[in-house]
Amino acid sequence: MDGNVADLARYLGDRFGSTITVACVSSYFVSAVIQLVSGTISQLVSKSYSRLSPADKDRWNSGVNRSVMGFALACHGMCAWLDGVPNGDIAYGENDFLVHTAATALGFFLFEIRDSLNMYLAHNLKEDILLWHHCMGVALYFSTLYTRSYLFLANIALIQEFTAVFTHIGWLLAKSRLDCHWAWTVNQYILIVTWIVCRNCNDVLIWRHILETIIFPPRSFLSGPILVMLLVFCGGLVLMCVLNPYWLLRKFVQIRARNIRCSRRHNAAHHSTHLTGAGAPASPGDPARAAAAIEQAAPSPAADPPLPAVPAAAAAASVNAAGDPLRRRVVSESASS
């Protein structure tokens, strides 16, 4: 096994250059370290993390890694966009910054594939769309590094990873039982704005560069390797027309589902307040308190109905009469008189 890893590293070093291989491998292991540190710190400082299932703990740590690495890569993509197309060639324009950013992105997406497979094998959780998205990322960055083509377009596509931060914050708030809090609402609307700007507008930016370099001379987009060109073209279509609109729609669906859920919690808490008749109302954000108040106020269905009250003298007389025939006669004569 060690020999195979060494052979693979040697091949990558010969083909891509040692610095690019180091950037890719380092990105992979940095992602692993971020997940490990996230799990350790969260276990120590977060009560919500301790209550999670093993699958949600893995999701928690994966989201932290995706947020940190995604933000860093998005910043690199923004710098690449501000620097412009190297040498005015959209197909073969390159510089060291673009190459190393693409290598870092390759390592990150390789780790994301490993993470999705781990979720399936360890917890039987399928993330098909996310897995295909990351496979497309690996194919894109590997092919652009292998052929040293379309690196500018591959780099500015990383701007879309800005949304990973707010996506995970929303998930953390929901798992911390704060999905009915105003912070969750604010985060979701910031996420939607960020999504439109950094993803949908970024799709338009990428396609502006593609169409300009197809329509106008020297038509440099068409001069690159055919397979990589088709991958960039088709991948851009899938992102713009399928994945990004679908994920954006899901954000609105999540907000609507959350509003319905929180409204039901509020109604349950309000109902429990009327049942208790006194005391502070249960918090609309705490369904456990509302349910406890309702259960406390409602009579137990298993409880026996109360027996009618019996005067003490009559009870004593009946007991005494039942035990002695002579006394039974005395009691009956006393009752008739």
N, C-alpha and C positions, 0 to 999 in steps of 0.2 A: 504493500500500500504506500509506504514512504517512497519507494522507488518510483511509483506511478506519479505521485504528487511532484516529486523532483523533476521527472521527465516533462510533466505538463508545464511546470514553471520555467524550465529551460526552453521549451518550445515557444512559450509566450514571450519569453525574454528575447529569443532570436527573431521572432516575427514582428513583435510590436516595439521592442526596446525595453531595457530593464526598468527605466523610470515609469513607463506606462504600466508595466506589470506590477510594479510596486504600488502605484496609485490604485489600481483595481483591487489588488489583494488587501491593501490597507483599508480601503473603503469597506470591504466585506467584514474584516475583523473589527473595525470601529463600530459597525452596526451591531455586531455580536456583543461588544463591550457595553454599548449604550443599553441594550436590553437587559444585560446582567445587572448593571448599576441601577437601572430603573426598578427592577424587581426587588433589589436589596433595600434601597431607600424607601420605596413605597411600603414595604412590609414593616419598616420601623416607624414611619411617620403617619401612615394613613390607615384609619380604622375601616374605611370603605374598602380598601384593597384587601384587608384581612377577611372580609365577609364574602369576597368573590369566589366563584367556582374556579377550578384550575384552568378551564378554557378561557374565562374572562380575564384571569390574571395574565395569560399569554397575550390576549388581545390588548390589554392595558399596556404591556411592555412593548408590543409591536407598534402600537400607536405612538408611543413616546419616541421610539427610534425613527418611525416614519416622519414624525413632526420635525425632529432635530435635523436629520439628514435631508429631508425634503426642503426645509427652509434654507439650509446651506447651499444645496444644488440650485434652488430657485434664485438665490442671490448671484450665483455664478452665471446663470442663464441671463439675468438682467444685465450683468456687466458685459456679456457677449453681445447682447442686443445693442447696448449703448456704444460699444466699440465699432459696430458695423461689420459688413461683409469683408473679410480679408481679401485684399487684392481685387476686389470687385467681382470675384468668381464664386458664385453660389455653389458650384459643384465641387471644385477642388481647392477653394480658398481655405487655408488653415494657418494656425499659429500654435505655439506651445500651450497657451491658455485653453484653447478649444480642445486640444488633444487630451490634456490632463483632466479637464472637466468631464469629457466623454468617458474616460477611463474610470473616474470616480463614480459616475452614474452607472456604468456597467457593473461594478462591484456591488453597488447598492441594490440594483434590480436582481442580481443573482441571489443576494441574501433574502430579498423579498420572496423570491420563488421558493427558496428553502423554507422560509417561514410559513408560506401558504401550505406547502406539503406537510410540514410539521403539524399544523392545525388539523389537517385531514387525517393523518396517521394517528395522532395522539388523542384527538377529540372528535373525530368523524365529522368535522365541520368543513363543508365545501364552500369555497369562495371562487366560483368558476370565472366570473367576469373579472375580478381582481387578478386572478392568476393569468388569464389571457392577456390582460393589460401589461403585466410585468414581463410575460414572455415576449410580447411585442417590443418592450423596452430593451430586453437583452438582445433580441435580433437586430434592432436598430443600431444600438451603440457598438455591438460587436462588428457589424458589417461596415459601419462608418469608420471605425478604427482600422479594420483590416484593409480597407481600400483607400483610407484617408480622403473620403469624399463626403459631401453634404454635412460636414461637421457644424457649420454655422446653424443650419436649420435644426439639427439634433440638439444643439445647445440652447437655443432660444425656446425650444419646447419645454425645457426644464422650468421655465417661469410658472408653469401650471402647478408645480408642487407647493406653491405658497398656500394653497387651500388645505393641505394636509394638517397644518397647525390647528385651524379652527374646527376642522372635522373631528379631530381627536379631543379637543377641549369640550365640544358638545357631548361626545361619548362619555368622557370622564364625569361631567356634571350629571348626566343621566344615571350612571352607575353609582354616583354618590347620593342619589335620591333628590337631586336638585333640578329635575327636569321641569318642575312647575315654578321654579324660581325665575325672577326677572333676568338673572345672569344668563340662563340658558337661551332665553328669547333674544337677548341682545347678541349673544354669540352666533346664533343661527342666522340672523339678518346680516351680521358682518360677514359670515361665511357666504351667504348668497351674493352679496356685493362683490366680495373677493373672487367668487367663482366666475361671475360674469366678466369681471375685468381681466383676471389672470388666466382664465381658461377659454371662454368664448371669444373674447377679444384677441387673445393670443392665437387662437385658431385662424381668425381673420388675418392677423399679421403674417402668419406662416403662409397662408394661401396668397396673400398679396405678393410676397417674395417669389413664390412658385410661379404664379401666373405672369408676373412681370418678366421673369427670366425664361418663360416659354414663348410669350407673344412677341416680345421686343428683342431685336438683335443685341448681342450675339447668341441669344438663346442658350445661355450657359447651363441651365438646368438639364437640358437634354443631352449634354456632353458627358455626363457621369456614367458610371457602370449601370447597366440596364437593370440588374436585379436590385441594387440598392436604390436606384431611382424609383422603381415600382414599389419598393417597401416604403419609402418616404411618401410617395404619392398616395398609396392605398391606406397607409397608417394615418396620414393626415385626414383622409376622408372619413375613416372610422371614428377618429377622435371628434371631428367637427360635427358629424351628422348622426352619430349613434351614442357613443359613450358619454361625452360631456352633456348633451341635452338630457339623456336618461338619468344621469346622476343628479343634475340640477332639479329635475322633476321630483326625484325622490326626496330632496331637501324640503320642498313644499309639502309633500305627503307626510313627512315626519312632523312638520309643524302642525298640520291639521290633526294628525293622530294624537299628538301631545295635547292640543287644546281640548279635544274630546275627553281624553283621559283625565286631565286636570279638572275639567268641569264636573265629571262624575265624582272625583274625590271631594270637590267643594260641596256638592249636593249631599254626599254621604255625611260629611262633617256637619253641615247645616241641619240635617235630619237628626243626627245624634244629639245636637244641642237642644232641640225641642224635646227629645225623649228624656234627657237627663233633667231638664227643667231648671237647673242652676249650675253655677260654676262657669269657668272659662270655656268658650267653644273650642272644639278640636281644630287644630291647624289644618287648612285645606291642603297643605303640602305633605301632611303626614297621615296616610291612610291607616296606619297601624293604630294610632290614637283614636281615629274616628270609628274604626271597627270595634275597638275595645269599649268605647263609650256606648255604642249600640248594643253590644253583647251584655254589658253591665245593666243597661236600662231595661232590656227585654226580659220577660219571665222565662224561666227555664221550662222547656216543654216536657222534661222528664220529671218535674216536681209534682208531688201529689197535691190535690186541692186541700185547703185547710178544713179541718173538721169543725162542725158547729160546737159552740161553747155549751158545756153542761154544768149546771149548778153543783157546787161541791157537796151539798147535803144530799141531793138526789143521787149523785154518784156513789156516795158512801152507803146510802140506804140500799141501792141496788146490789152493791158488792156484798153487804152483810146479809141481805135477803137471799142471795144466791147460795150462800154458804150454810145457812141454818134454817130448817123448816119452821121451827117455832118462831124464830125472828122474822121469817118471811110473813107469817100470819100477823104479827104485831105491826109490821110495816104496812101491810095491806089495810088493816083496820085504821091505822093512823092516817093513811092517805084518804080513806073513805070518809072519815070524820072531818 
